[in-house]
Amino acid sequence: MTSGLTGHGRTVHPALAEFKKYVKYWDLCLMLAPVIAYFIIFKYIPMGGIVIAFKDYKLGLGISGSMWVGFENFIQAFQTRFFIRSIRNTLIISLYKLAVGFPSPIVLALLLNEVRHSAYKRVVQTISYLPHFLSWVIMAGILTQLLSPNNGAVNALLKNWFGRKESISFLLDNRYFRGTAVVSDVWKGVGWGSILYLATISSIDPTLYEAAICDGASRPQRVRYITLPCIMPTITIMLILNLGSILDAGFDQILNLYSSAVYETGDIIDTYVYRVGLVDWNYKLSTAIGLFKNLIGFMLVVTTNAIAKRISGNGIW
């Protein structure tokens, strides 16, 4: 089927017309090429390895030569006590991070938006953004020094100011590791996460605030009845994305902070997959666990998006 007319009255196929658009803007397409290549090479091509989860994979035989075993690897994973423990730890840490870390950038953005002293505002923004640009390797070194039970600044503060007698091993005690992981994650990401909300707030029509001021609305009332409703679509989308990645409890962070002493409360799915796959060389089991995790994440994104659209009318698609 053809549609559209050229200058000479001839019809043009829609696909050809679309191709001509890309040819016309070839320079922009060329700029997009590295991004497309990245996703193809590192995201789509590796998906072929998913079949390992359904095979008795032997490194010498390769993927095609290994025997097909169906769901046996998944059954084996669910019968492993350490896998069940990693699921429990992942959900607990992720829910803690969601409860504390998700509203923190919103609150920071609302507070910064109310600051009228521009120099002070820039200083606070710079300080809050800085941890984001440090890798978890560096952050782990900083936290190890700050939280050291021997001469760490935090324990010294607890002893000198609050009269605590014994030091706390924040990174080696199961009672404190999860809380340490959550607080350090919020510290690292709260400033960077607030940028999106600040950008959304800056796009709000200022006449709304002027009208509210004329009506005698206080600052808290302007935040409640103007700012929050206007940024609610952004909050909804970010909540959907966060719920979809609830099984991503922070591999880089946990791997650099935890040790065998806190496996009971700190070993998450990603670190367990890392040990099973790259340390124990059990690729079939690690692939099965990784595939299970991704399927759950996909279902969470779809479900959360459907619920959000039904409640608020906002969603990703």
Buried (B, 14 or more C-beta within 10 A) or exposed (E): EEEEEEEEEEEEEEEEEEEEEEEEEEEEEEEEEEEEEEEEEEEEEEEEBEBBBBBEBEEEEEBEEBEEBEEBBBEBBEEBEEBEBBBBBBBBBBEBBBEBBBEBBBEBBBEBBEEEEEEEBEEBBEEBBEBBEEEBEEBBEEBBEBBBBEEBEBBBEBEEEEEEEEBBBBBBBEEBBBBBBBBBBBBBBBBBBBBBBBEBBEEBEEEBBEEBEEEEBEEEEBBEEBBBEBBEBBBBBBBBEBBBBBBBBBBEBBBBBBEEBBBEBBBBBBBBBBBBBEEEEBBBBBBBBBBBBEEBBEEBBBEBBEEBBEEEEBBBE
